[in-house]
Amino acid sequence: MLLGSLDRSRDNNFNLIRLLAALMVLVSHSYVLAPGCDGSEPWHMLGITPGSIAVDVFFFCSGLLVMSSWWHAPSLRAFALARAARVLPGMWAMVALSVPVLFLFSQAGAAGYFLAPETWTYVLKNSTLFFGTTGNLPRVFENNPLAGAVNGSLWTLPQEVRCYALLAVVGLLARWVGRHQRRLVTLAWVLLALASAALLLRAGLRGGDDPSSRLLMMFALGALAYLVLVLAYLPGGALRQFNRLGDYSYGVYIYAFPVQQAVTALSPQIGLPAHIAVSTAMTLLLAVASWHAVESPALEAARRWRARRRPAGGGPAAPVAGTAAG
């Protein structure tokens, strides 16, 4: 069986892989957010954590699925709509829900909270993503171990959106040259991966880190590629029934951090295992609601629009592929 016969099918395990990755991020964050923890994960001495591995897996999956989406999209407009439908409605719902609810955890007062520039920066940046995000709201979670942080998971999403834009630019330039476009796109992404790897190495030699280069490298090349592909496409049978539930990973990713902070604020004495368990349960409820009430209807609306726009006799509409964003 060839990968080309599988990459447009939804009969795979990517939903489950991304959900597990999102839950790995939740667990890693618990060592910083839960009461009584000093922020040190047991495996941090290895130089890598489950959370950082999970983000790498997200970006590899995104590079694979979004590249497939680009090749099968009939136009740049259809590609952009598919990407926007996957990422933005869920973010808008999360922002609209989190701003009023997290006011209950703020010491700023109504005027100091709702009229503060920080609040509206949170709304505007997180609703557009391309120009960055912010994870802070006025005087929220001031008494938590990680004081003031509302949603530290969002920093990767602008990197994701920029990868989409870069893919679109490279793809458009390649389409202009005709029959060699696939080779040129492949060469361009190999060069981007090598360049990002070089920047990452330079940062490491200087004793620092370059998260943007690391995520671009994962998007472009997909380290862990063999393992993720095997897990995504080969196990079948009852395991595939998970896809009937939905794709909850994006909702888990964008809601977990504020939920964890809220759990800490409401139960300052809660232990780490209970913090993870309660946060996971609450986050999954929000993620399930987000998928069925917001994300899935948005994707279905995008598919209907693309079906209406498809020329007669033009073949089946390309699927709106899932992304690492969820």
Sequence and secondary structure as in RCSB ss.txt:
>XXXX:A:sequence
MLLGSLDRSRDNNFNLIRLLAALMVLVSHSYVLAPGCDGSEPWHMLGITPGSIAVDVFFFCSGLLVMSSWWHAPS
LRAFALARAARVLPGMWAMVALSVPVLFLFSQAGAAGYFLAPETWTYVLKNSTLFFGTTGNLPRVFENNPLAGAV
NGSLWTLPQEVRCYALLAVVGLLARWVGRHQRRLVTLAWVLLALASAALLLRAGLRGGDDPSSRLLMMFALGALA
YLVLVLAYLPGGALRQFNRLGDYSYGVYIYAFPVQQAVTALSPQIGLPAHIAVSTAMTLLLAVASWHAVESPALE
AARRWRARRRPAGGGPAAPVAGTAAG
>XXXX:A:secstr
  GGGTTT S SSHHHHHHHHHHHHHHHHHHHHSTT  S  TTGGGT  HHHHHHHHHHHHHHHHHHHHHHH SS
HHHHHHHHHHHHHHHHHHHHHHHHHHHGGGBSSHHHHHHT HHHHHHHHHHHH TT    B TTBTTTSSSTTBS
 GGGGHHHHHHHHHHHHHHHHHHHHTT TTHHHHHHHHHHHHHHHHHHHHHHHHHTT   HHHHHHHHHHT TTH
HHHHHHHHS  GGGGGGGGT   HHHHHHHHHHHHHHHHHH TT  HHHHHHHHHHHHHHHHHHHIIIIIHHHHH
HHHHHHHHHS TTS S       TT 
